[in-house]
Amino acid sequence: MTAALQSDYPPESEWTTDDLDALPEDGRRRELLDGVLLMSPSPTRTHQTIAGRLMAALDEDCPDGYDVTQGVEVRINRTRSFTPDVLITTAAAAAREPSKYEPHEVVVAIEIVSPSTRSIDRVLKPALYAQAGIPYYWRIETEGELEVVTYRIDAVNEVYTETGRWTKFVDTGEPFPINLPISRITPRAR
């Protein structure tokens, strides 16, 4: 791995979470998919505004036992690691002040779809989050009117089942009662 850090070439074998830990803290979002390093472009103002507003709105209604944060890595295994845009975790996991969560500590993984991450956020990440056992997944569509699509895991088949498409209010009782006006997470300049 040291050679990969000193050149433009990846390690001789697959990337691992150990390799991620050895990379510099430079603000870049790096994720692993089966040993392949994925690097996303910097998020847009719209993306970050939605993430910030969503985190604040969810945190206001978050009961004891849960915690809301954004942009913290979830280590699925040694060669898979993703960073959801917003997460709801257990309060016990948050109490240890982690820089990385284990999948069993994450209750909801939320991704905000950007033009460069459409397939990853719509297909790949939900499939892998479900395989990892994360109970809920939300996807926020940003093209046109904001839409929040919510999912619940079918643990037997390790897939998500859609539970709602929300354009005015997210009104769900899972994982706790949430009645969130979409206008609260919509950026002003939209």
Backbone torsions as a table, in degrees:
resi	resn	phi	psi	omega
1	MET	NA	-35.3	-178.2
2	THR	-54.8	-39.7	179.0
3	ALA	-61.7	-36.5	-179.8
4	ALA	-66.0	-34.1	178.8
5	LEU	-71.7	-22.4	-176.2
6	GLN	-101.2	5.0	-179.9
7	SER	-147.1	-176.7	178.4
8	ASP	-90.2	6.2	-176.1
9	TYR	-101.9	146.0	177.2
10	PRO	-72.6	171.9	176.3
11	PRO	-61.9	161.8	-178.0
12	GLU	-63.8	-29.8	176.6
13	SER	-110.3	-163.2	-179.2
14	GLU	-70.8	155.7	174.4
15	TRP	-71.1	146.9	176.8
16	THR	-129.0	172.1	176.8
17	THR	-65.4	-26.8	173.6
18	ASP	-62.0	-39.5	178.0
19	ASP	-65.5	-39.7	176.4
20	LEU	-59.1	-43.2	-178.9
21	ASP	-63.5	-27.0	-178.2
22	ALA	-83.3	-13.1	-179.6
23	LEU	-75.5	152.9	-178.4
24	PRO	-69.1	151.4	174.3
25	GLU	-79.1	91.0	-175.7
26	ASP	-120.3	12.8	177.0
27	GLY	82.2	-1.7	178.6
28	ARG	-80.4	141.2	177.2
29	ARG	-88.5	115.5	179.6
30	ARG	-118.0	134.2	177.5
31	GLU	-130.8	158.5	178.8
32	LEU	-117.6	134.4	173.8
33	LEU	-126.4	102.9	179.0
34	ASP	49.8	45.4	175.9
35	GLY	85.5	2.5	177.4
36	VAL	-103.8	129.1	180.0
37	LEU	-79.3	125.4	176.1
38	LEU	-110.8	132.4	176.4
39	MET	-125.7	124.7	-179.7
40	SER	-95.1	151.0	173.5
41	PRO	-65.6	162.5	177.4
42	SER	-57.7	139.7	179.5
43	PRO	-68.4	156.4	179.5
44	THR	-81.2	169.8	176.4
45	ARG	-59.5	-44.7	179.9
46	THR	-59.0	-47.4	179.6
47	HIS	-57.5	-48.7	-176.5
48	GLN	-69.4	-34.4	177.3
49	THR	-65.1	-44.4	177.3
50	ILE	-60.3	-47.0	-179.4
51	ALA	-59.7	-46.4	-179.0
52	GLY	-64.6	-44.6	-180.0
53	ARG	-67.4	-39.3	179.2
54	LEU	-64.6	-45.0	179.6
55	MET	-59.4	-46.6	-179.2
56	ALA	-63.7	-42.9	-179.0
57	ALA	-65.4	-45.6	179.0
58	LEU	-65.2	-37.3	-178.5
59	ASP	-64.3	-34.0	180.0
60	GLU	-60.4	-36.6	-176.7
61	ASP	-102.9	4.2	-175.8
62	CYS	-71.2	118.8	179.1
63	PRO	-76.9	166.5	173.3
64	ASP	-55.5	145.9	-179.7
65	GLY	103.1	-15.0	179.4
66	TYR	-129.1	164.7	175.7
67	ASP	-145.5	147.2	178.9
68	VAL	-117.1	134.6	178.0
69	THR	-149.6	179.4	177.1
70	GLN	-140.1	149.8	172.0
71	GLY	62.9	32.2	177.4
72	VAL	-106.2	135.7	-175.4
73	GLU	-64.3	143.3	172.5
74	VAL	-117.2	115.2	180.0
75	ARG	-89.0	103.3	-177.9
76	ILE	-76.5	-45.4	173.4
77	ASN	-160.1	-168.6	-174.5
78	ARG	-65.8	-23.7	-178.3
79	THR	-120.2	8.4	176.4
80	ARG	-131.9	124.3	179.4
81	SER	-150.9	126.0	-179.9
82	PHE	-128.2	158.6	179.4
83	THR	-123.9	95.6	177.4
84	PRO	-62.1	152.8	179.6
85	ASP	-66.8	-42.0	177.0
86	VAL	-137.8	144.9	-179.9
87	LEU	-135.4	146.0	164.5
88	ILE	-112.4	125.5	-177.8
89	THR	-122.7	176.0	172.5
90	THR	-73.4	148.5	177.6
91	ALA	-64.8	-34.7	179.1
92	ALA	-61.6	-41.7	178.6
93	ALA	-66.5	-42.5	-179.3
94	ALA	-64.7	-31.2	-177.8
95	ALA	-62.8	-22.4	178.4
96	ARG	-84.9	3.2	177.8
97	GLU	54.3	55.1	-174.1
98	PRO	-76.6	153.2	167.3
99	SER	-98.8	-7.0	178.5
100	LYS	-147.9	139.2	175.0
101	TYR	-107.5	154.3	168.8
102	GLU	-89.4	151.2	-177.4
103	PRO	-55.3	-37.2	-178.3
104	HIS	-67.9	-12.5	178.4
105	GLU	-90.0	-12.1	-177.0
106	VAL	-96.5	129.5	179.7
107	VAL	-97.7	-42.9	178.5
108	VAL	-134.7	128.8	170.9
109	ALA	-106.8	130.9	-177.1
110	ILE	-124.1	128.6	177.6
111	GLU	-119.0	138.1	176.2
112	ILE	-103.5	117.8	-174.2
113	VAL	-72.7	127.3	174.0
114	SER	-115.1	160.1	179.1
115	PRO	-53.8	-35.8	-176.9
116	SER	-83.2	-6.8	-177.2
117	THR	-123.9	15.9	-175.8
118	ARG	-50.8	-57.4	-176.3
119	SER	-66.6	-37.0	179.6
120	ILE	-64.7	-46.7	-176.8
121	ASP	-76.1	-29.6	-177.3
122	ARG	-88.8	-29.0	-173.1
123	VAL	-121.5	-59.1	-171.3
124	LEU	-66.4	-57.0	-175.2
125	LYS	-62.8	-43.0	177.9
126	PRO	-60.5	-38.2	179.0
127	ALA	-63.3	-43.6	-176.7
128	LEU	-77.3	-34.7	174.9
129	TYR	-64.5	-39.7	178.6
130	ALA	-65.4	-43.6	176.7
131	GLN	-59.2	-33.5	-179.7
132	ALA	-78.9	-8.9	176.1
133	GLY	89.0	15.0	177.9
134	ILE	-71.3	122.0	-169.4
135	PRO	-62.3	-35.1	-175.4
136	TYR	-134.2	148.3	176.6
137	TYR	-135.8	134.6	173.7
138	TRP	-120.8	140.5	175.0
139	ARG	-124.4	129.3	179.5
140	ILE	-107.8	116.3	178.5
141	GLU	-86.9	132.5	-174.4
142	THR	-113.9	-6.8	178.2
143	GLU	-79.4	121.9	-175.5
144	GLY	75.2	-142.4	179.4
145	GLU	-68.9	137.3	178.4
146	LEU	-61.3	138.8	176.6
147	GLU	-137.8	131.5	175.3
148	VAL	-105.5	123.3	178.5
149	VAL	-109.7	124.1	-176.5
150	THR	-109.9	147.9	-177.2
151	TYR	-137.0	152.0	172.8
152	ARG	-124.7	143.9	-177.9
153	ILE	-74.7	140.8	165.0
154	ASP	-98.5	95.1	-171.0
155	ALA	-63.7	-28.2	-179.6
156	VAL	-66.4	-44.8	-177.4
157	ASN	-96.7	-1.9	180.0
158	GLU	53.6	46.9	175.2
159	VAL	-137.3	159.9	176.1
160	TYR	-93.1	144.7	173.6
161	THR	-112.2	130.2	-179.8
162	GLU	-65.3	134.7	178.8
163	THR	-114.3	-9.8	177.8
164	GLY	174.9	154.2	172.2
165	ARG	-124.8	117.9	-169.7
166	TRP	-118.4	125.5	177.8
167	THR	-119.5	-15.5	178.4
168	LYS	-114.3	-48.5	179.4
169	PHE	-141.1	141.4	165.6
170	VAL	-90.5	115.9	-175.5
171	ASP	-128.4	90.1	-176.1
172	THR	-138.5	153.1	177.6
173	GLY	-99.3	10.3	-174.7
174	GLU	-123.3	133.9	-2.5
175	PRO	-79.7	-8.5	172.3
176	PHE	-146.3	165.3	-178.0
177	PRO	-59.5	122.4	-179.9
178	ILE	-129.5	123.4	173.3
179	ASN	-130.8	90.2	-170.5
180	LEU	-113.6	114.8	174.3
181	PRO	-65.8	130.9	178.7
182	ILE	-60.3	-28.9	178.9
183	SER	-60.9	-25.6	179.2
184	ARG	-70.1	-23.2	-178.9
185	ILE	-108.3	-0.2	-179.0
186	THR	-82.9	125.6	177.9
187	PRO	-61.8	148.8	-178.2
188	ARG	-58.7	-39.6	-173.1
189	ALA	-86.0	18.3	179.9
190	ARG	-85.6	NA	NA
